[in-house]
Every structure is written in C-alpha cells, then in structure tokens.
Amino acid sequence: MQIDEEILSFIDKIDAALQSKVELFVDSSTSDLVSKKALDLIKESMNYSLCAGGKRIRPLLLLEIAKSYGADLNLAVEFAIAIEMIHTYSLIHDDLPSMDDDDLRRGKPTNHVVFGEDIAILAGDSLLNLSAEVMLNAVIKHHVELRNLKAMREILKASGPSGMILGQVADIKYHETEADRVQLDFINQNKTGKLLTASIIAGAYLGNASEDEITKLRTIGKDIGMLFQLVDDVLDVVGDEKKIGKRTQIDAKNNKCTYPSLLGLNETKKIIASLQAKLLADIELLEIDKTFLKSLVTFLATREF
C-alpha cells in the first residue's frame, strides 16, 4: 500500500498508544491486593490481543480519509485507536470455542487459550466499552461538534446489533451449507463490512466531507468490506498458515457457507477481480487524492495474509 508518511507516523503512535490507553483509562489506584490482581489480569488480557500486531486496516482507513478531508489528525488518531479496540474485541470473541473455536490468531495462541474463556470474554467486553470512552474523551477534549459526534455514532452503530453483532448472530445460527448468496452477503456485509465502512465514514465526518461525498464513500466502504471478506474466504481454503498467522480450513471445519463453498474458488476469484475493478472506478469519482484508496484496494484484492 502507498501510505502517506505522516499517516505512517500516526500508525506508529497508535501501536505505541494502544497499551498506554488501557493503562490510562483503567483505574489502577486501588491498593487492595485482590483488586490489584484483578486489574492486572484484565489489563494483561486486553493488551495481549490489542498489541499482537495486525494489518491495522481500519485505523489506516480512518486516518487517511480524515486527512484527505482536512480533519485534525490529533483527534482522528483517538478514533483510530478506538476502532482498533473494537476490531480486537471482535476477534477475541470470534475465536471463542462457542463461536469459531480458533486456537491461533496473528501467529499467537488466542486469548482464551492463554487466559481462559471467562477472562477472554471480559477482555473483549472491556475493549468495546473502553473504545466508547476513548472517543467520548477525545470529543470533549477537542471539540464537541455534531460532525465528531456523528463519527462516534457511525462506529458504535456499526459495532452493535444492527451491524457487526447482527452479522455474527446470522453467521452462527444461519450459516448452513444450503444458505444462498443473498444470505451470505447479508452476513458478510454486517459482520465484516459495517466496521470497515464506519472507518471510512467516521474519517469523513471528522473532516469536512460533503454529504454527496459521504454517499459515495458508503458504497465504496461496503464494497471494500465485501472484497476483504471474499479474500479471507479464499485464504481460509488455500492460504499459508505461516503467512496469515491463523489456522486455515476453519470454515469447512465449522460447516460454514462461504463464497468458495457456494460458488467454487475460480468463480470467487472472478468476483474478487470484478469487485476490484468496480472499486477502482468508483474511487475515481471522489474529490480527493485517490492514491491511498486505490493502492489499498489492490493490496486487499491480492493479499496473501
């Protein structure tokens, strides 16, 4: 990906700030031994997954779009941190035995393998709550403006029962192999697409994007989410575990309907190519520098991890 040098410096700040945010927002003032042990345990579990690396696609998207529309990057970086917290919480929960039952994530044992299911669930819950606190604190500190509140609402709505959680419910309960493409798209658009779209729209709101631009960006975000999930589905079938940092063949193990299982690998790859071409054409219609978005789409369509 072609990433702006200034944005790269902010991504470095995000990596450095993630753990410090947990320290800053989780009150550690207690001197009681039991309370201190509990605080140390939940912080350790949160930081274990939060600081395990990753592509940081969502914060990158938010920051690049925010900068493109003239946002205050010191405010935007707080939102980028929050959205990575939400994404990390979703991965912790997604890996649980009651969901995908994965034991490897980003090349490391999953959170519940290290800390147990109970603490993993609570660590995920903590990251979701903390993300809202980080955004709210940033808005209060910088400017309580309607656009900033809309950015916050966009992210939290995409994470909830009309977004990511809805997609997860549908994925768990209605993923049988006889599912059709409409049902599969519904799952993918909510479980994966909504938070990726929110990264883009929140960045646009933090800046000065017009409503016309935001409408275009919603379509682009939805398609980026679909592209991301389709490539994920392909990698689960043919990916290299060492490169992607997690187990493959998990969808088949859990009897999940995916594009490769529904349409076959070759047809899925054709859809990926078509989606890539559509995205590149739609990005050309935006009123900003298109370099990052176009290189991101190319990266997502051809990635091996």
N, C-alpha and C positions, 0 to 999 in steps of 0.2 A: 504494500500500500504506500502511496505517496502521502506522507503525513507532514503537516506544517511543523517546522522546528519549534515554534512557540507552543504548539499543542503537545509535541513530544515532551517538552519540559513540564507541562501541566500533568501529563500522564505519569511522569516520574514523581511529581508531587502527590498524585493520587496513591501510587504504590506506597509512598512514604507516609501518607496521611491516614491510610485505612486503619492501621493498628493504633495510631495515636488518637483517632476519633473514638475508638472503643474505650481507650483509657480516659479520654476527656469527658465523654458523656455517661459512662457507667460509674456511679458514685462509689469510690473506694475509701471513704472516710471512716468506715467502721473499724473499731479496734477489737471487736468480739471475734474470737478465733474461728468459730463455726461460720459466722457471716463472711469473714475474710476468705475462708476456704471456698465457700460457695461462689463468691465474687471472682476469685482467681480461676475457678473451674469454668465458669460460664464465659469469661473473657478469653481463656485459653482455647476453648472450643470454637468461639466465634472467629478468633484470629487465625486458627488453624486452617479454616476454609477460606477466609477472606484474603489471606496473604499467600495463598498457594499458587499464585500466578494466574495465567489465563490470557485470552486474546484482548480483553478489555474493549471489546467491540462497542458495547453500549455507551460507556463513558467517552470513548473516542468520537462516536457519532454525535453525542450531545455537545461536546466541546467544539467540534469542527462546525457544526451547524450554528451554534451560538456565536462563534466568532464571525462566521460568514454574514450574520445579520446584525453585527455590531454590539453584541452583549458584553457586559462586564464579566471578564473571564474569572475574576476572583469569586464572583457569585456563582458562575456556571460550574466551577470546579467542585463546589459543595454539592450541587445537584448531581454531578457526575459520580462523586463518592457515594451518594445515596442510592443511585440506580445500580451501582455495582454491589452494594449491600443487599439490595432486593434480589438481584440475579443470584448472588451467592446463597442467600436463604433458600431460593427455589431449588438450587442444586442439592443442598443438604437434604431437603425434604424429598426431592425426586429420587435420591439414591436409597432411601429407606427400604427395608425389607417389605413393608406394606405397599410400596409403590414399584420402583423398577428393580429393587434389590441388587444394587451395584456395590462392589467392594473396592473399586478403583476409580479415582477422579483426579485428573491433572497429574497422573503418574504417582499418586499417593493413595494410601488406604482412605476410604471415605470416612466422613466424620463419625458416623455411627459405629463403624468398626473400631475406631480409636477411643471414642468417649461413651459409647453405648447409645441405644435408641432414644432413651429418655432425655439425655443431655443434648443430643443432636437436634431433637425436635425443639427444645427450648432455645438452643443457639440460633436456629432458624427464626423462631418467633422473635427473639431479641433483635436480630438484624433487621427484620421488617419494621419493628417499632422504632428502632434507632434511626432508620432511614428517614422516617417522617420527622423525627426530632431534628435531625441534621438539616433538612430542607427548611423547616419552620424557623429554626435558629438563624439560618442564612438569610432568609427573607426579612426577619426582624432586624438583623444586623445591618443589612444593606439597604433595601427599600421595600416597604410593604406596598407594593403596586399590584394592580389587578393582573397584569401580564405574568408577574412572578408567581402569583397565586394560581393562575391557570396552568402554569408549567408544573407546579406541585400537584395539582389535581389530576393532570394528564398522567403523571407517573403512578400515583396511588390508584387511580381508577383502572389503569392497565394491569396493575398487580392483583386486583381483587376479584370478586365473584362475577364481574362482567368482563373479565379479561383472563389473566394467566390462570387463576384458580379455576375458573369455569372450564378452560381448556384441559386442565389437569383432571378434573372430575370426569369430563367426557372421555379423556384418554384412558382413565382407569376402568370406567364402567361400560363404555360403548366402543371398545377398540377391536371387537371380534373380527376375525378374518373376513366375514361377509360384509363388513362396512363398505359403503360406496365412496366415490371420490368427493361428493358433497359433504358427507360426514367427516371424512378425513381432512378436508380443507378447513372445516369448522374447528376441529381440534388444533390443527397447525396454526391457524390464524390467531387463535386465542392463547394457546399455551406458549407459543414462541413469538408470533408476530406482534402482539399488542405491546409488549415491553420494548421491542426494537423500534416500533413506530413511536412510542412515547419518548424514547431517547431523542428522536428527530424533532418531534413536535415541541417537546419541552425546551430544547435548544432554540427553536424558532421563536417561541414565546418569550424566552429570556432576552432575545434580541428584539429587533423591530420588524419582523417579517409581516407582510400583509396577509389578510385572510385568504386572498387568492393564492398566495404562495403556500400557505399552510394547507390549503385544499390539495394542491399538487403534491406536497410533501407527505400527506396521509396516504395517497396512492402509492408513492414510492416506498414509504415505510412498510406498507402491507406487502408489497412485492419483495422487498428485501427480507422480511420475515419468512416468507414462503421459500425464497431461494435458500436461505440459511437452513431451514428445516429439511428441504429436499436433499441438500448436500450431506447433511447429518445422517439422513436415512441411508444414503448411498455408502457413506463411510462406515456405517454400522455393519454393512454387508461385506465391503471389500477393503476397508481401511486397515492401516497398520497400527496395532495397539500401541507400539512404542512411540509413534508419531502423535497419535491423538490423545494418549495419556489415559485411556479408559478401555474397558472391555468392549469387544465387538460381539456381534450376533445376539445382543441383549434383546432386540425387538423380536427376533424369532423365538428366543427362549421364553419371552412373556406372551407369545402368540399375538403380537400387535400387528394391526393392519398398517402398512406404510406404503408409500408410492412404489418402491421396488417390489413388495409382495403383491400389490394390487395390479400394477401395470408392467412390471419387469424392469430390470436395470437399464436396458437400452432405451426404452420409452421414457423412463425417468430422466435419463441424461439428455434426451431431446427436449424435454420440458424445461430443464435447467438452462439449456442453451437459448431457448425461446424467451424465457423469463429474463435472462441476462440482456438479450437484445432489446426487449421492451423497456427495461430499466434504463439502459444507456440512452435510449431515445427520449424517455420521459425526463431524465435529468437535464437534457439539453434545453428543456423549456423553462428551467429555473432562472432567476435573475441574479444568480451568484456565481462565483468561481466554481466550476464543476469538477475540478481536478481530483479532489479527495473522494467525492462520491463515486465517480467513475472508476477510480482505482480500487475502491472498496468493493464495488460490485464484481469487478474482475477477480479480485482476491477471493471473495466468497464463493464464486462460481467454480474456481479451480483449486481451492484449498485442499490440503491433504491432512489437516488436523483441525 
